[in-house]
Structures are given as C-alpha cells and as structure tokens.
Amino acid sequence: MAEAGAGPLDGVRVLDFSLVMSGPHCTRMLVDLGADVVKVEPPDGDLTRFFRPRAGSIALYHAQQNCGKRNLSADLRRPEAVELLLRLVERVDVLVENFRPGVMDRLGLGYAAASARNPRLVYASISGFGQRGSSAGRRAYADIIHAEMGMTEMLERGDGQQDNPFNHADTYTGLECLAGVLAALLQRERTGRGQHVDVAMAETLLAVNEWASRELAGGAEDPYSPAGGRATPVLTTADGRRVVVTGNLVTRGVFESWCACMGRPELLDDPRFASAEARLENRAALVAELQEWAAGLDGPEALERALEPSRLATGVVRSVEEAGAGTWARERGAVVEVDDRSGGRLRLPNSPWRFSDATTGVRGVPAYRGEHNREVLEELLGMDAGEVGALEAAGVLSSRLPGSG
C-alpha cells in the first residue's frame, strides 16, 4: 500500500462513470497517482462485482480495478440524479466514461452538457470504434476488437490457437486513455480550457501492435513473421523447470550465438541449418538440439550462465502466484495486501511507478456500492444528511452495504 503522502495528482478530482475494465483500469491508475476518484455506479452494480473468486463479499477482479475509489450509486434514469451529477461535474477536473457513443448524451450527461457546466472539464470517452463514423454505434468487447484488428488472425497464424485469456484491448485502451487525460490536464494549465478526449479500442490495438507496420506492408506472407511468438524457444533444464530464451532461432547472428554457447560449431555446417530458410524449415530439429543440450544443465541459473556470453536473455516460466511471492516482487513491492472488508486480506498488483518526489501506489480499499453517497455529496456539494436521506428514500440514490440485504 502507498504510504500517506501527496501523489502527483493530489487535488485532482475525477468522476468515473465507466464499467468493467477499460475505463476502470484508467481510473484505478489515476487513484494510484493520487487523484480522488468517485465511481458512479448504477443500482444494479458494475458487472464485475458478481465475478468469482471472491474475498468475503468482494470480487477480486472488481477489487483490482476499483480499489481506492469512493463510490456513489445513482439511478441515471432519474432527472434528479442527472442534475445531481451535473452539479458534481462543476466540482471535478476529469470525467471518464465507456458507454457506446450517444448514451451519455441521451442521459443528459454528454460532453456538451458537462462542459457547459464546467468549461475546464477534461471529458474522456472510451468506445470500441470512436465517437464518430459508421462503426461508432457497434457493441465492442475486447475479444471483438482482437478479432477485428488482426490480433486473433496473427495468433492463429502463429500456432493455430486463438484462445487468449487477456483483455488486451481493454487494458491498453485504459492506459492510452490515462495518457490522454494527463496530456489534457497539462494543456489546461496553459489554456485554462478542458476538452473531449476520444479514445477508440480498435485504434488502440493497432497502435500498440509493434508489428502493425510490417503487417500493413504485406507482412502476413513473411515466413519470419513473429506471429504467435513461435520464434522464442522454451527449454526444459535437468530440474524440470521450463525456461524461455529470447531471440528468433532462425535469424543470422542468433543461431551462431547458440552454436558457440553450446560448443557445437559443427551445427554451422549442418545442411539442415545452413541458411535462415533451412533453419525455418527444420526448426523442430533445431529446437531438439537445443533441448538436448539444456537437459544437461542443472537448472535455469546454469542455463542463464551458459548463455551469458551471447547476451541471450532467459526467463523462467512461472505462475502469477509464484511470481508474486518471489524475491523480486517482495523487494520491489510489486504486490500489496489490502483489507478485504471481512477481516482478512487480499493481494493486488501494485502500480508500476516509483517517483523520487511523490507517493504512488495502491490506496484505500474496495468500496461497496453507494458506500460514499453521503460523504461525497456533503463534502463536494454541501448537502446535509437530511437532503441525502431524502434522495435515498426516493430511489435516486441507493447503496448495498454489508447486512443491508
């Protein structure tokens, strides 16, 4: 957990209307940088609240993306809730949402309405295909974007598999949105004006694909395409540990380095491996030669030492659990413990920055839905307990706290 102290974004207030992953990841990073983030959640709750596994009543997936945010739960179908939130807009610096284009406008909370109440507002919208254009209204989830933007095809081309447990399009888009928000806040310091930041998941996935330029130039036909990561060998040492070694075996220079480290200069003259084309065609045989050599080494450390002259990097194949319990993670503080709200602790990955003159990292605890209705409205709008209670009684605001049924 971050120690008490000012973060780089100390004093910045954020209204977070986003749900599930892309927006919540962006705003969780804003929390870790010191911003005061208020998550605005509908009465039926963010879908991720119902994910498993759980720690007590807290879904671990939800906790990872929302830890440290305050929570206000309002029924956006009610005009009173919309006006209440527009009043909050007047008091914040940033608004983040990830609805389909047009939804926030129909609710009365779109950029035009919000910026009219607060011209300094940085309003960030995440969507599948952007706010305008013929695809703007399409539903978009990470796996859909992976398919549409070439990732699924590249994986299939590489190893015949398309299964991928990671929501790359969501995570990367959240980080690109974070960059846009920070840039807009900096520009506001010069201009005094906020602006609308439009971030598309589809465009993000193209931008973060380091091989996109090759693919756009027809690289799908290139036999040395890195699709699927098939260029990287995974070897097993004598102790049974599996080790990844960086570098494409078939390329000039890397192959020669392997031969030198293994003490196998005769492989340089083997017709099966005499050229890059031959090595590609006989890659399985080449990997078998490497594996036979690696099997004679005691463990990953011995393999790393043997490859040191070639400067080929190695990495042990670990589970996330093993990685989080290791020496590096402990020394770095890469995993932190957080109160699970039921007498126990849960472990979350920390944010990756270490500032020399600011405090960053996981803050606070995962909030219950509507837990901070009164606190937020009293603090930011000066409302009293009676006013907030009346809104709760009318169903404009709601909450689900432990023991509330």
Protein Blocks (a to p, Z undefined) as FASTA:
>chain_A
ZZedddfkgoiacddfbghjlmmmmmmmmmmnopacdddddfkopfklmpccdehjacfk
lmmmmgoiacddddfkbmklmmmmmmmmmmmmbdcdfbdehjlmmnopafklmmmmomkb
ccddddfkojbdjklmpccdfklmmmmnommmmmmmmnopabdfbdfklmmmmmmmmmmm
mmmmmmmmmnopacdddddfklmmmmmmmklmmmmnopmmpmkbcghhlmpccdddfkop
acddedjfkbghjlmmmmmmnopaklmmgmklmpmklmmmmmmmmmmmmmmmmmmpfblm
lmmmmmmmnopacdddddfklmmmmmklmmnopaccddehnopacdddddfbdcfkbced
jehjdddehklmmmmmmmmnopafklmmmmmmnomaccddehiZZ
